[in-house]
Amino acid sequence: MIKVTILEKEYKVRNDWEDNTINQLEKPQEYINNLPKWLESYIYKGSNTPVSESKLLDFYIDWIELFSDIPRNLLEEVLAVKDEENSIVFLFDSVSKFLGEPTQEDIEPNDTITLRGTKYTLIESVKTAGGIEKLLGGATYKHFSEANALAHLFQNKNYRKWEYIARITAILFRADPNEQYNEDTIERRSKEFGKLTISEAYKGYFFLSNSLNSLQKSTLISFQENQENQLTVYQKLLSKVYTIKLKLMNWLKKVFTTKKA
């Protein structure tokens, strides 16, 4: 959190992921969804088309306003544009990260998240009779399918809503490890999880994402090893068949040679 003093009064700028809740990022996301094409190209596609400096400054002020309690008239009439500690450019740079998503360099993954002192843990893995650990083994089909569908929607910028992160977290993280799937319980928890900071919500989101990627890789390796084992068995079988054929041909040669003699 940055504290800015303007005309002897202190204001706050929420410049870190931990300063913002899921609910607080809904309005900035709506702003992103309605960006004019020229601005979207400039921000996300690196367009080289010249951009009006006045229009760009309007955008900077809009964006700062979404993450601070600084009145717009002060942003427009008092603060310098650049080259000062509390300039428009400086403040915009401090909140420009919110045009994208957090990374694992910003937030360390964890299987436990905390809200108002209550700990919520990712649905536990279980071990099969063969001793294999099954990720989210305690989850039902409904748990997994809904969370997976929402994750795909969230990753698509055209359909992104921050409430999806709250819902995914509410589905897969719970205070009671024995809780069964219940739509009403998940809905209530989802609304409550809108108060999670982005850093707290993404700890769980990143942990889940990493776990699923690891599972996918281990499954692929297991499949490849299985294919190699099957190939080895097949090769051994072919070798045995070839050996039997060779022995049979040698035996037939001896038989026919003996008959001719």
ABEGO torsion letter per residue (X at the ends): XBBBBBGGBBBBBBABAAABBAAAAAAAAAAAAABBAAAAAAAAAGBABBBBAAAAAAAAAAAAAAABABBAAAAAAABBABGBAABAAAAAAAAAAAABBBBAAABBBBABBBBGGBBBBBBBBBBBAAGBBBBGAABBAAAAAAAAAAAAAAABAAABBAAAAAAAAAAABBABAABBBBAAAAAAAAAAAAABBAAAAAAAAAAAAAAAAAAAAAAAAAAAAAAAAAAAAAAAAAAAAAAAAAAAAAAAAAAAAAAAX
